[in-house]
């Protein structure tokens, strides 16, 4: 993937980071820092190991891990915090890869207008209703169900494959 295409892929995530940081800082004092890392599997001493590096050069089929690190930088607990990420253009969400301890994770197939669990997302094709596939997800949302005390940190994230 060329540099300009990579920026088109990473730009939505970077913009989200800036938007969420400003909103959370003003309303809930939750600071959000997002990063993208290329995941590479190597065999070392007969065992598979996963390494993460900056996604300077990517190719179709490469796996990118997006992580949102949050910190409550305020003096009050943050409650019912929500973090939403678009699935970047030219990528496909990897089924089951979303993570976030204590978070309710939901998905969207309509560019973030509505969210639900995977078993409740449906597409209609040729008059027939079917379950949406992970590759059709456009956004991922985490509802942090636990109260986040001042100073508390955590991570939520997901993986995609470059098309």
N, CA and C of each residue as an Amber inpcrd file, in Angstrom:
protein
   489
   0.8550000  -1.1690000   0.0000000   0.0000000   0.0000000   0.0000000
   0.8940000   1.2220000   0.0000000   0.6570000   2.1160000  -0.9230000
   1.4400000   3.3450000  -1.0360000   1.1440000   4.2600000   0.1430000
   2.0740000   5.2070000   0.3910000   1.9340000   6.1120000   1.5220000
   0.6340000   6.8820000   1.5350000   0.1920000   7.3830000   0.3580000
  -1.0440000   8.1640000   0.3250000  -2.2520000   7.2880000   0.6430000
  -2.2510000   6.0410000   0.1640000  -3.3420000   5.1260000   0.4700000
  -3.3160000   4.7640000   1.9450000  -2.1260000   4.5820000   2.5010000
  -2.0030000   4.2830000   3.9260000  -2.5850000   5.4240000   4.7440000
  -2.3110000   6.6600000   4.3520000  -2.8550000   7.8020000   5.0990000
  -4.3800000   7.8340000   5.0020000  -4.9440000   7.4580000   3.8390000
  -6.3980000   7.4060000   3.7120000  -6.9660000   6.3580000   4.6490000
  -6.2120000   5.2830000   4.8590000  -6.6580000   4.2160000   5.7460000
  -6.5360000   4.6320000   7.2050000  -5.4550000   5.2990000   7.5590000
  -5.2030000   5.6530000   8.9580000  -5.8830000   6.9560000   9.3700000
  -6.1770000   7.8370000   8.4110000  -6.7270000   9.1480000   8.7350000
  -8.0080000   9.0920000   9.5540000  -8.9960000   8.2060000   9.2240000
 -10.2100000   8.1880000  10.0590000  -9.9040000   7.9050000  11.5330000
  -8.9640000   7.0110000  11.7830000  -8.6140000   6.6850000  13.1600000
  -7.9640000   7.8790000  13.8380000  -7.0550000   8.5550000  13.1460000
  -6.3740000   9.7040000  13.7400000  -7.3640000  10.8280000  14.0220000
  -8.2820000  11.0820000  13.0830000  -9.2880000  12.1120000  13.3110000
 -10.1650000  11.7620000  14.4990000 -10.5430000  10.4910000  14.6080000
 -11.3570000  10.0490000  15.7380000 -10.6220000  10.3130000  17.0440000
  -9.3270000  10.0440000  17.0440000  -8.5390000  10.2630000  18.2510000
  -8.6300000  11.7200000  18.7010000  -8.4570000  12.6380000  17.7600000
  -8.5070000  14.0570000  18.1170000  -9.9060000  14.4630000  18.5550000
 -10.9270000  13.9950000  17.8530000 -12.3010000  14.3400000  18.1990000
 -12.6440000  13.8220000  19.5870000 -12.3670000  12.5430000  19.8410000
 -12.7170000  11.9640000  21.1410000 -11.9240000  12.5980000  22.2630000
 -10.6400000  12.8800000  22.0230000  -9.8380000  13.4840000  23.0780000
 -10.4550000  14.8070000  23.5110000 -10.8390000  15.6320000  22.5460000
 -11.4390000  16.9150000  22.8860000 -12.7670000  16.7700000  23.5910000
 -13.6210000  15.8970000  23.0910000 -14.9300000  15.7170000  23.7130000
 -14.8150000  15.1520000  25.1110000 -14.0270000  14.0990000  25.2700000
 -13.9130000  13.4670000  26.5860000 -13.2390000  14.4050000  27.5820000
 -12.2430000  15.1460000  27.1190000 -11.5580000  16.0580000  28.0330000
 -12.5220000  17.1170000  28.5440000 -13.3960000  17.5940000  27.6580000
 -14.3330000  18.6440000  28.0560000 -15.4640000  18.1000000  28.9190000
 -15.9740000  16.9080000  28.5850000 -17.1670000  16.4120000  29.2690000
 -16.8640000  15.3980000  30.3720000 -15.9890000  14.4680000  30.1060000
 -15.7790000  13.3800000  31.0530000 -14.3310000  13.2050000  31.5030000
 -13.4570000  14.0640000  31.0780000 -12.0430000  14.0220000  31.4320000
 -11.3890000  12.6960000  31.0560000 -11.8330000  12.0730000  29.9740000
 -11.2390000  10.8310000  29.4980000 -10.3770000  11.1620000  28.2870000
  -9.0660000  10.9700000  28.4250000  -8.1330000  11.2420000  27.3370000
  -7.9670000   9.9660000  26.5260000  -8.0140000  10.1060000  25.1960000
  -7.9090000   8.9660000  24.2950000  -6.7220000   9.1530000  23.3650000
  -5.8560000   8.1310000  23.3000000  -4.7220000   8.1250000  22.3850000
  -4.8430000   6.8620000  21.5460000  -4.8720000   7.0350000  20.2260000
  -5.0540000   5.9050000  19.3220000  -3.7780000   5.6330000  18.5520000
  -3.5480000   4.3350000  18.2660000  -2.3870000   3.9890000  17.4520000
  -2.7020000   2.7810000  16.5900000  -1.9840000   2.7030000  15.4760000
  -2.0980000   1.5900000  14.5460000  -0.7430000   0.8970000  14.4890000
  -0.7550000  -0.4350000  14.5200000   0.4860000  -1.2030000  14.4560000
   0.3100000  -2.3810000  13.5030000   1.3340000  -2.6320000  12.7210000
   1.3270000  -3.7830000  11.8150000   1.7050000  -5.0230000  12.6140000
   0.9010000  -6.0700000  12.4490000   1.1320000  -7.3210000  13.1730000
   1.8450000  -8.3050000  12.2430000   2.9690000  -8.8230000  12.7180000
   3.7440000  -9.7860000  11.9470000   3.9790000 -11.0210000  12.8050000
   3.7720000 -12.1900000  12.2100000   4.0160000 -13.4370000  12.9170000
   5.3390000 -14.0140000  12.4280000   6.2090000 -14.3120000  13.3730000
   7.5040000 -14.9080000  13.0500000   7.6680000 -16.1990000  13.8430000
   8.4910000 -17.1000000  13.3250000   8.7900000 -18.3370000  14.0370000
  10.1710000 -18.1850000  14.6550000  10.2110000 -18.3290000  15.9790000
  11.4640000 -18.1840000  16.7200000  11.6040000 -19.3990000  17.6230000
  12.6850000 -20.1200000  17.4750000  12.9320000 -21.3450000  18.2510000
  11.7580000 -22.3180000  18.1370000  11.1930000 -22.4120000  16.9300000
  10.0990000 -23.3490000  16.6880000   8.7410000 -22.8990000  17.1930000
   8.6670000 -21.7000000  17.7510000   7.3930000 -21.1870000  18.2700000
   7.0020000 -19.9250000  17.5150000   5.6880000 -19.7920000  17.2710000
   5.1860000 -18.5960000  16.6110000   5.1030000 -17.4480000  17.6020000
   5.6100000 -16.3030000  17.1870000   5.5390000 -15.0940000  18.0020000
   4.9790000 -13.9650000  17.1590000   4.1760000 -13.1360000  17.7790000
   3.5910000 -11.9870000  17.0900000   4.3640000 -10.7410000  17.5030000
   4.7790000  -9.9750000  16.5090000   5.4420000  -8.7050000  16.8130000
   4.6230000  -7.5760000  16.2060000   4.7020000  -6.4100000  16.8330000
   3.9790000  -5.2250000  16.3840000   4.9880000  -4.1500000  16.0040000
   4.7310000  -3.4650000  14.8860000   5.6300000  -2.4020000  14.4360000
   4.8150000  -1.3000000  13.7680000   5.4660000  -0.1790000  13.5240000
   4.7960000   0.9290000  12.8390000   4.3990000   0.4730000  11.4330000
   3.2030000   0.8340000  10.9860000   2.7430000   0.3900000   9.6620000
   3.2630000   1.2780000   8.5310000   4.5910000   1.4300000   8.4540000
   5.1840000   2.3030000   7.4410000   4.9320000   1.8040000   6.0260000
   5.0190000   0.5030000   5.8330000   4.7850000  -0.0900000   4.5210000
   3.8340000  -1.2650000   4.7110000   2.6890000  -1.1950000   4.0360000
   1.7260000  -2.2840000   4.1560000   1.3630000  -2.8120000   2.7760000
   0.9450000  -4.0580000   2.7540000   0.5450000  -4.7290000   1.5300000
  -0.8000000  -5.3970000   1.7540000  -1.5220000  -5.6810000   0.6750000
  -2.7680000  -6.4330000   0.8380000  -2.5080000  -7.7270000   1.6190000
  -3.3970000  -8.0020000   2.5580000  -3.2500000  -9.1920000   3.4010000
  -2.5840000  -8.9070000   4.7410000  -1.9210000  -7.7650000   4.8730000
  -1.2970000  -7.4160000   6.1520000  -2.3680000  -7.1700000   7.2110000
  -2.0380000  -7.4970000   8.4560000  -2.9450000  -7.2880000   9.5810000
  -2.4900000  -6.0570000  10.3550000  -3.4440000  -5.1520000  10.6060000
  -3.1760000  -3.9340000  11.3820000  -4.0160000  -3.9990000  12.6490000
  -3.3560000  -3.7370000  13.7770000  -4.0430000  -3.7140000  15.0730000
  -4.1980000  -2.2580000  15.4920000  -5.4550000  -1.8550000  15.7300000
  -5.7620000  -0.5100000  16.2130000  -6.0460000  -0.5880000  17.7030000
  -5.3960000   0.2670000  18.4690000  -5.5820000   0.2990000  19.9170000
  -5.9080000   1.7230000  20.3490000  -6.9500000   1.8560000  21.1580000
  -7.3170000   3.1270000  21.7800000  -6.9710000   3.0150000  23.2570000
  -6.0100000   3.7990000  23.6960000  -5.6190000   3.8010000  25.1090000
  -6.3240000   4.9860000  25.7690000  -7.0700000   4.7000000  26.8270000
  -7.7850000   5.7790000  27.5100000  -7.2660000   5.9390000  28.9340000
  -7.3270000   7.1790000  29.3970000  -6.9260000   7.5310000  30.7590000
  -7.9000000   8.5700000  31.2910000  -8.3970000   8.3650000  32.5110000
  -9.2100000   9.3950000  33.1460000  -8.2440000  10.3840000  33.7730000
  -8.0970000  11.5400000  33.1320000  -7.1600000  12.5570000  33.5990000
  -7.8020000  13.5700000  34.5330000  -9.0840000  13.3850000  34.8080000
  -9.7940000  14.3400000  35.6570000  -9.7870000  13.9490000  37.1160000
 -10.4890000  14.7260000  37.9010000 -10.5770000  14.4800000  39.3370000
 -11.8550000  13.7370000  39.7190000 -12.7340000  13.5050000  38.7280000
 -13.9950000  12.8040000  38.9900000 -14.0530000  11.5100000  38.1830000
 -14.7850000  10.5130000  38.6750000 -14.9530000   9.2700000  37.9130000
 -15.7060000   9.5350000  36.6020000 -15.3230000   8.8000000  35.5590000
 -16.0350000   8.8630000  34.2780000 -16.9950000   7.6750000  34.2260000
 -18.2300000   7.9480000  33.8490000 -19.2520000   6.8940000  33.8010000
 -19.8240000   6.7660000  32.4010000 -20.1360000   5.5190000  32.0230000
 -20.7710000   5.2250000  30.7300000 -20.0240000   5.8340000  29.5520000
 -18.7000000   5.7740000  29.5860000 -17.8880000   6.3070000  28.4900000
 -18.0710000   5.4340000  27.2540000 -18.0960000   6.0680000  26.1000000
 -18.2620000   5.3690000  24.8310000 -17.1190000   5.7620000  23.9060000
 -16.5110000   4.7570000  23.2870000 -15.4690000   4.9740000  22.2880000
 -15.9590000   4.3240000  21.0020000 -15.9060000   5.0650000  19.9070000
 -16.3620000   4.5560000  18.6160000 -15.2490000   4.7080000  17.5970000
 -15.0090000   3.6540000  16.8270000 -14.0050000   3.6680000  15.7620000
 -14.6360000   3.2680000  14.4410000 -14.2860000   3.9730000  13.3660000
 -14.6630000   3.4670000  12.0570000 -13.7190000   2.3250000  11.6880000
 -14.1890000   1.3900000  10.8960000 -13.2970000   0.4050000  10.2880000
 -12.7150000   1.1340000   9.0820000 -11.3840000   1.3220000   9.0290000
 -10.8010000   2.1430000   7.9560000 -11.1100000   1.6200000   6.5520000
 -11.1720000   2.5630000   5.6070000 -11.3680000   2.2100000   4.2060000
 -10.2580000   1.2690000   3.7500000 -10.5480000   0.4510000   2.7810000
  -9.5910000  -0.4880000   2.1960000  -9.1210000  -1.5480000   3.1820000
  -9.9230000  -1.8000000   4.2270000  -9.6170000  -2.8590000   5.1860000
 -10.8890000  -3.6450000   5.4750000 -10.7120000  -4.8200000   6.0790000
 -11.8280000  -5.6550000   6.5090000 -11.6080000  -6.0070000   7.9680000
 -12.6240000  -5.8050000   8.7960000 -12.5600000  -6.1700000  10.2060000
 -12.3340000  -7.6700000  10.3320000 -11.4480000  -8.0860000  11.2260000
 -11.1880000  -9.5010000  11.4890000 -12.1310000  -9.9610000  12.5940000
 -13.0070000 -10.8880000  12.2270000 -14.0480000 -11.3810000  13.1300000
 -13.4560000 -11.8320000  14.4680000 -14.0580000 -11.3590000  15.5550000
 -13.6460000 -11.7570000  16.8980000 -12.4230000 -11.0480000  17.4400000
 -11.8950000 -10.0760000  16.7160000 -10.6550000  -9.4290000  17.1560000
 -10.8600000  -8.2340000  18.0770000 -12.0750000  -7.7140000  18.1810000
 -12.3110000  -6.5540000  19.0560000 -12.1030000  -6.9600000  20.5130000
 -11.4320000  -6.0880000  21.2630000 -11.1620000  -6.3750000  22.6730000
 -11.3820000  -5.1390000  23.5190000 -11.6060000  -5.3690000  24.7970000
 -11.7770000  -4.2880000  25.7610000 -12.3580000  -4.8510000  27.0420000
 -11.5250000  -4.9810000  28.0650000 -11.9810000  -5.5400000  29.3400000
 -13.1210000  -4.7150000  29.9180000 -14.1910000  -5.3980000  30.2850000
 -15.3270000  -4.7400000  30.9130000 -16.1560000  -3.8780000  29.9800000
 -15.9120000  -3.9900000  28.6650000 -16.6530000  -3.1670000  27.7080000
 -17.7050000  -3.9970000  26.9880000 -18.8300000  -3.3610000  26.7170000
 -19.8380000  -3.9570000  25.8540000 -19.4760000  -3.5190000  24.4370000
 -19.1790000  -4.4890000  23.5640000 -18.7240000  -4.1810000  22.2180000
 -19.8680000  -4.4260000  21.2360000 -20.1840000  -3.3960000  20.4550000
 -21.2300000  -3.5080000  19.4440000 -20.6750000  -3.0280000  18.1080000
 -21.4060000  -3.3440000  17.0370000 -20.9410000  -3.0690000  15.6930000
 -22.0190000  -2.3740000  14.8860000 -21.5900000  -1.7050000  13.8130000
 -22.5080000  -1.0390000  12.9000000 -22.2290000  -1.5200000  11.4840000
 -23.2860000  -1.6270000  10.6920000 -23.1340000  -1.9320000   9.2700000
 -23.6760000  -0.7870000   8.4180000 -24.0560000   0.3180000   9.0890000
 -24.6490000   1.4540000   8.3780000 -23.9060000   2.7640000   8.6590000
 -22.5850000   2.6590000   8.6930000 -21.7110000   3.8330000   8.8750000
 -21.9180000   4.5420000  10.2100000 -22.2410000   3.7710000  11.2490000
 -22.3430000   4.3180000  12.5910000 -23.6900000   4.8900000  12.9710000
 -24.7090000   4.6710000  12.1510000 -26.0440000   5.1830000  12.5000000
 -26.6730000   4.3500000  13.6080000 -26.5260000   3.0200000  13.5250000
 -27.0590000   2.1250000  14.5540000 -25.9950000   1.0930000  14.9150000
 -26.0830000   0.5740000  16.1450000 -25.1270000  -0.4220000  16.6450000
 -25.8800000  -1.5620000  17.3050000 -25.3200000  -2.7780000  17.1940000
 -25.8950000  -3.9320000  17.8630000 -24.8440000  -5.0330000  17.9300000
 -25.1930000  -6.1240000  18.5920000 -24.2840000  -7.2670000  18.6810000
 -24.2980000  -8.0060000  17.3450000 -23.2290000  -8.7630000  17.0370000
 -23.1470000  -9.4270000  15.7330000 -24.3620000 -10.2760000  15.3690000
 -24.9370000 -11.0090000  16.2940000 -26.0750000 -11.8580000  15.9950000
 -27.3630000 -11.1070000  15.7020000 -27.3340000  -9.7860000  15.8970000
 -28.5480000  -8.9860000  15.6950000 -28.4160000  -7.9930000  14.5280000
 -27.3380000  -8.1170000  13.7740000 -27.1380000  -7.2500000  12.6110000
 -27.5170000  -8.0260000  11.3580000 -28.3990000  -7.4570000  10.5640000
 -28.9010000  -8.1680000   9.3910000 -28.7980000  -7.3230000   8.1300000
 -28.5480000  -7.9830000   7.0330000 -28.5520000  -7.3750000   5.7070000
 -29.6960000  -8.0140000   4.9300000 -30.2630000  -7.2830000   4.0010000
 -31.2990000  -7.8390000   3.1420000 -30.7640000  -7.8390000   1.7100000
 -30.7490000  -9.0120000   1.1180000 -30.3030000  -9.1650000  -0.2640000
 -31.3310000  -9.9800000  -1.0270000 -31.7480000  -9.4630000  -2.1670000
 -32.7160000 -10.1550000  -3.0200000 -33.9520000 -10.5720000  -2.2250000
 -34.3780000  -9.6860000  -1.3180000 -35.5770000  -9.9480000  -0.5380000
 -35.3970000 -10.9070000   0.6200000 -34.1780000 -11.3930000   0.8360000
 -33.9310000 -12.3350000   1.9290000 -33.0490000 -11.6840000   2.9860000
 -33.3990000 -11.9290000   4.2310000 -32.6620000 -11.3880000   5.3660000
 -31.5960000 -12.3940000   5.7860000 -30.3840000 -11.8940000   6.0500000
 -29.2930000 -12.7480000   6.5000000 -28.4540000 -12.0130000   7.5380000
 -27.6990000 -12.7680000   8.3410000 -26.7870000 -12.1500000   9.3040000
 -25.7000000 -11.3910000   8.5680000 -25.3670000 -10.2160000   9.0650000
 -24.2690000  -9.4500000   8.4900000 -22.9570000 -10.1670000   8.7800000
 -22.0340000 -10.0790000   7.8430000 -20.7170000 -10.6770000   8.0070000
 -19.7630000  -9.6640000   8.6320000 -18.7530000 -10.1530000   9.3210000
 -17.7830000  -9.2620000   9.9700000 -17.1520000  -8.3060000   8.9700000
 -16.9360000  -8.7620000   7.7570000 -16.3450000  -7.9180000   6.7270000
 -17.2370000  -6.7680000   6.2880000 -18.4970000  -6.7750000   6.7200000
 -19.4370000  -5.7060000   6.3790000 -19.5440000  -4.6470000   7.4810000
 -18.8620000  -4.8410000   8.6040000 -18.9190000  -3.8740000   9.6910000
 -18.2390000  -2.5790000   9.2530000 -18.8680000  -1.4610000   9.5610000
 -18.3110000  -0.1520000   9.2190000 -17.7610000   0.5860000  10.4430000
 -18.2700000   0.2530000  11.6310000 -17.8510000   0.9140000  12.8730000
 -17.9120000  -0.0730000  14.0320000 -17.0990000   0.2080000  15.0450000
 -17.0930000  -0.5840000  16.2750000 -17.2520000   0.3830000  17.4320000
 -18.0580000  -0.0140000  18.4290000 -18.3010000   0.8510000  19.5890000
 -18.0880000   0.0570000  20.8800000 -17.4160000   0.7090000  21.8330000
 -17.2000000   0.1310000  23.1590000 -17.9170000   1.0020000  24.1860000
 -18.7940000   0.4070000  24.9640000 -19.4070000   1.0840000  26.1050000
 -18.6570000   0.5750000  27.3230000 -17.9190000   1.4630000  27.9810000
 -17.1410000   1.0890000  29.1590000 -18.1010000   1.0640000  30.3380000
 -18.4980000  -0.1390000  30.7050000 -19.5640000  -0.3180000  31.6960000
 -19.1170000   0.0130000  33.1170000 -17.8420000  -0.1160000  33.4000000
 -17.3410000   0.1780000  34.7420000 -17.0890000   1.6730000  34.8870000
 -17.2520000   2.1570000  36.0840000 -16.8670000   3.5320000  36.3870000
 -15.3470000   3.6000000  36.3010000 -14.8420000   4.6480000  35.6640000
 -13.3990000   4.7950000  35.4870000 -12.9170000   5.8500000  36.4740000
 -12.2690000   5.4140000  37.5680000 -11.7980000   6.3700000  38.5740000
 -10.6810000   7.2590000  38.0260000 -10.4530000   8.4040000  38.6550000
  -9.3470000   9.2680000  38.2410000  -8.0360000   8.4750000  38.2040000
  -7.2770000   8.6730000  37.1400000  -5.9890000   8.0000000  36.9820000
  -6.0800000   6.6150000  36.3510000  -7.2570000   6.0310000  36.2960000
  -7.4290000   4.6820000  35.7320000  -7.1980000   4.7170000  34.2220000
  -6.5620000   3.6380000  33.7110000  -6.2590000   3.5210000  32.2900000
  -6.7740000   2.2020000  31.7530000  -6.8950000   2.1150000  30.4570000
  -7.2780000   0.8660000  29.8250000  -7.1270000   0.9510000  28.3230000
  -7.3670000  -0.1780000  27.6640000  -7.2400000  -0.2630000  26.2150000
  -8.4460000  -0.9660000  25.6170000  -8.8520000  -0.5030000  24.4520000
  -9.8290000  -1.1960000  23.6230000  -9.2610000  -1.1750000  22.2120000
  -9.6570000  -2.1450000  21.4000000  -9.1260000  -2.1500000  20.0500000
  -9.6770000  -3.2550000  19.1880000  -9.0840000  -3.4020000  18.0140000
  -9.5260000  -4.3980000  17.0330000  -8.4550000  -4.5710000  15.9680000
  -8.6370000  -5.5860000  15.1230000  -7.7160000  -5.8520000  14.0240000
  -8.4590000  -5.8190000  12.6990000  -7.7310000  -5.4110000  11.6680000
  -8.2580000  -5.4250000  10.3120000  -7.2120000  -6.0520000   9.3850000
  -7.6930000  -6.4660000   8.2290000  -6.8030000  -6.9680000   7.1720000
  -6.8840000  -5.9930000   6.0150000  -5.7190000  -5.6230000   5.4770000
  -5.6540000  -4.7170000   4.3450000  -6.1950000  -5.4350000   3.1130000
  -7.1040000  -4.7710000   2.3700000  -7.6710000  -5.3540000   1.1290000
  -6.6510000  -5.2770000   0.0150000
